[in-house]
Amino acid sequence: MDMYPFPASSQVSAFEKPPMTFPNLGEILVSTGRLSAEAVGRVTARQRERGIPFGAAAIELGLVTEADVHAALSRQFDYPVLSVGDQGADPEIVAAFEPNSPRVEALRKLRAQIVLRRMSNPFLRTVAIVGAARGDGRSWLAANLAVVFSQLGERTLLVDGDLRFPRQQSLFRLPPSGGLAARLAERGDKGAIQPHPRFDHLSVLQAGIVPPNPQELLVRPAFAAQIAVAREAYEMTLVDTPADETGADAQLVAATCGSAIVVARRHASTHKRVAALSQSLRDAGVAVIGGVLLDF
């Protein structure tokens, strides 16, 4: 995955976060059902006897697996990752399942560029992920970028604005209920959007039932109002969009968000179409903050 080009931010403000407090590893293993409360004493005794960490002692006793301890440590350090086989998300969410892979490191670099740019432009808190053609990886990038932002501990919202071929519901294994289309049509629950059960800092607003009038819904004032609320309530909001080849939806969403990342796929996307999309976004007043070239 290649990224280009992100002009450097001219101002970077220093800030501090309050000190982190870490829950007990044993408590996490017990609360997640990986270790029985009765076994904690045995693990503690082995830990003292051998002079090894609690997790290593539990593994040595055969009470938990390395994956169990890794997942518990991730929760302890407020860094949500998932064990292989976890049904809470699709394996395509590599930021959760393969946090040490080169692809995820590239996502962190992209995140860092956005964070730097965002310090001087609050509109970069709402970013549309756009692409020219279907299959270029917009939904993949939106989902994984949302996860890496949530791993920072930031309040992150992922909105599935693709009301034609939505994917975020299946990627995050969400039950069919409500969704953006119902909200825009004033047919659904307008209560608070709840965090994803596997990612404490990530909320996902799925598309919901595919409507017969997606573009008409997205131009309603209700969508702009949703984005305005998100800009105030969340530190980062990412909006998945339909391919530009299917209509003007993506450009409308990007104009409402105020900024966009353009996605292309190596050996699939044409330079001419990607360049035309980028220029049309700029002509509409959208800040195109960078491009991402996916090569897998």
N, C-alpha and C positions, 0 to 999 in steps of 0.2 A: 504494500500500500504506500503510494507516494503522495506527498502533499506539496501544493504550490499555489500561488505565492502568498505569503502572509506578511505584509509590510509590518515592520517592527513598531511597537507602541512607543511613543515619545515620553510617556509618563508612567511610572510604576510606583504605586503607593504601598508603603510597608504597612502590615497589619499583623495583629496577634490574635490567636484564638485562646480561649481559656484552656488550662491544663486538662489533659484527658485523664479520666479515671477508668481503671481496668477492672472488670468483674473477674471473679475467681474462675479459673479454668474448670475446676471440678464442678462448680455450680452450673456452668454452661453445659457441660457434658450431661449432667443430671437433668437439667431442664429440657434438653433436646431429646431425652430418652436414650442416649448413647451409653450411659453409665448409671447403675442403680445407686441409690443413696447409701445402701448398706455396703457397697463396695468401696466407697470413698476412703474409709478407714484403712482398708487393705492397701490401697494405692499409696496413701500417705505414709504408711509404715514402710513400704518398699522404697518410696522416695527417700526417706531418711536413712534407711539401711544402706542404699546404694549411692546416695548423694547425686541423684539424677533428677531432672525436671519431672513434674507431676505427669505430664503427658507421656513421657518416655516410660515411666513406671507403669502406667496403665496399659501401654502397649506390651511391655515386657510380661505383664501378668495375663495377657491375652484377653483383656476386658474390652478393649476398643481397638480400632484400626488406625493406621497412620492417617487415612482420609478423615476419620472422625476427629482426630486431634487437630489436623490442619483446618478443618471447618470451624472448630471451636476457637482456635487461635485467631481466625479471621474475624469472628464475632467479637472476640476480646479486644481486638485492635480496631473495631468499628470499620472493618474492611470486608464487605459482603462478597463472598465467593461461594460457589456450589460444588459439591462433590459429583464425580461422574455417576450418572444414573439418576440424579435428582430430577424428579418430574415437575419441579416448580417452574422450569423454563426450558425452551428448546435448546439443544446443543449448539445451535448457531450463535447463541449469545456467548461468544468465546471470552468476552471480558469477565464473565462469571465462572466459566468452566476451565479456562486456560489463561489465568492472569499473568503467567510468565512467558507467554508465547511472543514471538516477534510482532505478530499482528496487533496484539494488545499494547505492546510498547509503542507501536506507531500511533495507536489511538491516544495514548497518553501524551505523545508529542503534539498531536492535533489539539487535544484538550488544553495543553499549556499555551499554545498560540492563541486560542480563543480567550483564555483567562487573561492573558496580557492585553489583548485588544479590548476586552470588556471593561477594564479598569477605567478607560477614558470615554467609553460609550455605553450607557446603560441600555440602549436598544439591542446590544449584542447579548442581552439576557433572553431574547426570544429569536431563535434561529430556525429557518426553514431548511430542510434537506431536500435539494431538488436535483433532477437529472433529466436528460433528454429522452431516454428510451426505457421501456420496461426491461427488467433484468439487469439494470446497471448497478444495483446494490444500495439503493437509497434506504430501504427499510432495514437492511442489515446494519448500515452505518448509523442510522438514527438510533436503533435499539442498543447497539454496543457503546456508542458515544454517551447515551443516557446513563448506562450502567457505570462507565468510568467517571462521569461527573458525580454520580451518587456515591461512588467509592471515596470521593474527596470529603464526604460528609455534607455536601451541599444539598439543599432541598431542590430536587430535580423533578420536572414534569416532562413526560413524553406524550405527545398528542399524535394520534393517528389521523392525520388530515387527508389520507387517501381514502376518499369515500367511494372509490370505484373498485379497487382491488386491495382492500386492507389486509395487513399481515401482522400487526402488533399483537392482536388478540391471541393468535396461534403461537407467536414467538414467546410470549410471556405466559401462555397457558391460562388465560383468563376466562372465567365463565361468561357466557353470553348475557349481557345485561346493559341497559342504558346505552351510553356511548355518545360520541360527538354529534352524530346525525340527529339523534333524539333530542339532544339539548338545543341544537339549532332550530329544529322544527317545533320546539317547545312541547315535546311529547314525552320527555323522560325526566328522571329524577335529577334535580338541580342541587342536591346535597353536596357535601364536601367530597372531593376525590380522595380515596383512601390510598395509603402507601401499599406497594406491592408486598405480599406476605413474605417474600424472600429477600427484599431489598428495603431496609428501613427508610432510606432517604429518597426512594424513587416511587413516584406515582405515575400510573399509566392511564390516560384517557383514550380508550379504544374507539374505533370508528363506529361500532355498533352495526345495526342492520344497514345493508347497502341501499341507499335511497334512489329513487328514480330521477332526482334533480340535484346531483351533488354540487354543481357549480352555482346554482341558484341559492343553495343553502350557505355556501362559503362567502357569498357577497352580502349576506344579510348583516345588519349591524350587530347581531348576536355573536357572530364569530369574532369581530373586532373587540367586542366587550369581553369575550372569553380570554383573548390574548392579553388585553390590558390588565385583567385581573391576575392572570398568570405572571405577568411581568412584575407585579407587586408582591405576589404571594410566594413565588419561587425564585431561587437564585439562578436557576438555569431552566429554560423551557426549549425543547427541541420538537419540531413539527415535521413528521413524515408527510410526503406529498405524492400525488400520482405522477407518472411520467408526463413530461411536457408534450409528448406525441399524442396523448389521449385528450388533450384540451388545454384550456387556459387556467385550470385549477391551481397548478403549482405557482404560477406567477401571481395569482390573486392572494394565495396564502403567504408567499414571500413578501409581497407588498404590505400585507397586514402586519407581519412579524417585523419588518424593517430591515432584516438582514438574511443572508442565505449562504449556504455552502453548496457548491456545484459538484456533483458526483459523476464520474465517468469510469468505464471499465476497459482495461487494456484489451486490444484486439477485438473490441465490440463497438464501443462508442466512436463516432467520427468526430474529428476535430472541428469540422465545419458546423455540425449541429450543436456541439457543446459551446463553441464560441458564440454562435447566434443566440443561444439561450442566455449566456452570461451577459451579452450586450443588451438583450431585451430587458433583463432584470435591472441593469444599471439605468436604462432609459426610463424605467418605471420608478426610479428613485430608491431601489433596493441596494443596500450595501453588500456587495459580493465579497465576503471576507476571505475567501480562499477556495481552492479546488482540491478534490481528493481523487486520485487515480487508483482504483482497485485492480489488483493483478491476480486474483484468485477466483 
